Amino acid sequence: MEPLQTQGISLPRLGLGTFRLQGDACRAAVESALGLGYRHIDTAEMYGNEEAIGAAIAASGVARGDLHVTTKVWHENLAPDAIRRAFDASLNELGLDRVDLYLVHWPSRNMNLPAIFETLMKLKEEGRTRAIGVANFNLALLKTVVEEIGAPIACNQVEYHVMLDQTPLRRYLGARSIPLVAYCPLAQGRVASDETLMAIGRKHGASAAQVALKWLLDQDGVAAIPKASRSESQKANLEALHVGLDDEDIKAIAALPKDKRCVNPAFAPVWD
């Protein structure tokens, strides 16, 4: 599956999410994923695991140019000086001289968007991050960032899966060739027991989770970062790339309820 091209970077469509992975378990998970062929690792300052991820990258032997690393600044650190301090700390923990993508993790109610993106764009100009972007931004906030500020954002990372509709957001991003990076792509495990997805999986010799993941990755401009600590799960997610969904499958998935959120977007002022 070809990577997504966005703002001068190549974003692998399937990555490894690392939320709630800590310490040695996190390092082992990342080492396993890199050994299996993953080249997109997603982390954040809030996860508290950047040091473990940095150790795994260093031990992997994977050439830095072949690897995509995303990290994020927490909503409490969105003042310009705080962004720089958080960024420096993240690079130090990761043991890298640059990251590939640096995101605003959550919007905050009192943030100064022009000042935030002026700082992020300076980090990009300095070559310390190859691209910048956002996470958990609704349509109104996206329009401000893209249309009023003119920030060259490389993605919006949001919750997206077969049980949650993101059509308005996807249309807006798609019209501007901005990828949507889906977190919780397996709805925190809920997809595994869905009867419709299980039935489709049986037809293709796949699991319900593989069906749900391939449904996402078949969409233009969508990448996904499922968390997987065990190598068996990491392999299964890679194998999802080979599942072939037909029109009947797509129609059945479209009929599923699309109103289930796993993450409460508490920091966003209004969600569309």
Residue pairs with C-beta under 8 A, 6 or more apart in sequence:
1 13
1 14
1 217
1 241
2 13
3 10
3 11
3 12
3 13
4 10
4 11
4 13
4 179
4 221
4 223
5 11
6 131
6 154
6 155
6 177
6 178
6 179
7 131
7 132
7 152
7 153
7 154
8 130
8 131
9 68
9 100
9 101
9 130
9 131
9 154
10 68
11 40
11 68
11 101
11 154
11 155
11 179
11 181
11 223
12 38
12 39
12 40
12 68
12 223
13 217
13 222
13 223
13 224
14 38
14 40
14 213
14 217
14 223
14 224
14 225
14 226
14 237
14 238
14 240
14 241
15 38
15 40
15 41
15 42
15 68
15 70
15 181
15 223
15 224
15 225
16 29
16 30
16 33
16 38
16 40
16 41
16 42
16 225
16 226
16 227
16 228
16 234
17 42
17 183
17 225
17 226
17 227
17 228
18 26
18 29
18 30
18 41
18 42
18 43
18 47
18 49
18 53
18 227
19 44
19 47
19 183
19 227
20 47
20 227
21 29
21 30
21 47
21 49
21 52
21 227
21 229
22 48
22 49
22 52
23 49
23 52
24 52
25 229
26 49
26 52
26 53
26 56
27 52
27 53
27 55
27 56
27 59
28 56
28 229
29 56
29 228
29 229
29 230
29 234
30 41
30 52
30 53
30 56
30 57
30 60
31 56
31 59
31 60
32 230
32 231
32 234
33 41
33 228
33 234
34 41
34 56
34 57
34 60
34 62
34 67
35 60
36 231
36 234
36 235
36 238
37 238
38 234
38 238
39 62
39 66
39 67
39 68
40 67
40 68
40 70
40 223
40 225
41 53
41 57
41 67
41 68
41 69
41 70
42 70
42 71
42 157
42 181
42 183
42 225
43 49
43 50
43 53
43 69
43 70
43 71
43 72
43 94
44 71
44 72
44 74
44 103
44 105
45 71
45 72
45 73
45 74
45 77
45 86
45 89
45 90
45 105
46 72
46 74
46 105
50 71
50 90
50 93
50 94
51 93
51 94
51 95
53 69
53 94
54 93
54 94
54 95
54 96
55 95
57 67
57 69
57 94
57 95
57 96
58 95
64 96
67 100
68 100
68 101
69 94
69 96
69 99
69 100
69 101
70 99
70 100
70 101
70 102
70 103
70 157
70 181
71 90
71 94
71 99
71 101
71 102
71 103
72 102
72 103
72 104
72 105
72 135
72 157
73 83
73 86
73 87
73 90
73 102
73 103
73 104
73 105
74 86
74 105
74 106
75 104
75 105
75 106
75 107
75 108
75 111
75 267
76 82
76 108
77 83
77 85
77 86
78 104
78 108
78 111
78 112
78 116
79 112
79 115
80 115
80 116
80 118
80 119
83 116
83 119
83 120
83 123
84 119
84 123
87 102
87 123
87 128
87 129
90 99
91 97
91 98
91 99
91 128
97 128
98 127
98 128
98 129
98 130
99 128
99 129
99 130
100 129
100 130
100 131
101 129
101 130
101 131
101 132
101 133
101 154
101 155
102 120
102 123
102 124
102 129
102 131
102 132
102 133
103 132
103 133
103 134
103 135
103 155
103 157
104 116
104 120
104 133
104 134
104 135
104 137
105 135
105 136
106 135
106 136
106 267
106 268
107 134
107 136
107 137
107 138
107 141
107 267
107 268
107 269
108 267
109 267
109 269
113 141
113 144
113 145
113 149
114 149
117 132
117 145
117 149
117 151
120 129
120 132
120 151
121 132
121 151
121 152
123 129
123 132
124 130
124 131
124 132
124 152
131 152
131 154
132 151
132 152
132 153
132 154
133 153
133 154
133 155
133 156
133 157
134 141
134 142
134 145
134 153
134 155
134 156
134 157
135 156
135 157
135 158
135 181
135 183
136 157
136 158
136 265
136 267
136 268
137 145
137 156
137 158
137 268
138 169
138 265
138 268
138 269
138 270
138 271
138 272
139 168
139 169
139 172
139 272
140 270
140 272
141 268
141 269
142 156
142 169
142 172
142 173
143 172
145 151
145 153
146 153
146 176
146 178
153 178
154 178
154 179
155 178
155 179
155 180
155 181
155 223
156 169
156 173
156 178
156 179
156 180
156 181
157 180
157 181
157 182
157 183
157 225
158 166
158 169
158 180
158 181
158 182
158 183
159 182
159 183
159 184
159 261
159 262
159 263
159 265
160 166
160 180
160 182
160 183
160 184
160 185
160 216
160 222
160 224
161 182
161 184
161 185
161 186
161 187
161 191
161 212
161 216
161 262
162 187
162 191
162 194
162 197
162 212
162 215
162 216
162 253
162 256
162 258
163 187
163 190
163 191
163 194
163 256
163 257
163 258
163 259
163 260
164 187
164 258
164 259
164 260
164 261
165 258
165 259
166 180
168 272
169 180
169 272
170 180
170 219
170 221
170 222
173 179
173 180
173 221
174 220
174 221
177 221
178 221
179 221
179 222
179 223
180 221
180 222
180 223
181 222
181 223
181 224
181 225
182 216
182 222
182 223
182 224
182 225
183 225
183 263
184 262
184 263
185 212
185 213
185 216
185 224
185 225
185 226
186 192
186 209
186 212
186 213
186 226
187 212
187 260
187 262
188 262
190 260
190 262
191 197
191 208
191 209
191 211
191 212
192 207
192 208
192 209
193 208
194 208
194 212
194 256
196 252
196 253
196 255
196 256
197 208
197 209
197 211
197 212
197 253
198 208
199 252
200 206
200 208
200 211
200 245
200 249
200 252
200 253
201 207
201 208
201 210
201 211
203 249
204 211
204 243
204 244
204 245
206 214
206 239
206 240
206 243
207 236
209 236
209 237
209 240
210 236
210 237
210 239
210 240
210 243
211 240
211 243
211 245
211 249
211 253
213 224
213 226
213 237
213 240
214 240
214 241
214 243
214 245
215 245
215 249
215 250
215 253
216 222
216 224
217 223
217 224
217 240
217 241
218 245
226 237
228 234
228 236
228 237
245 253
265 271
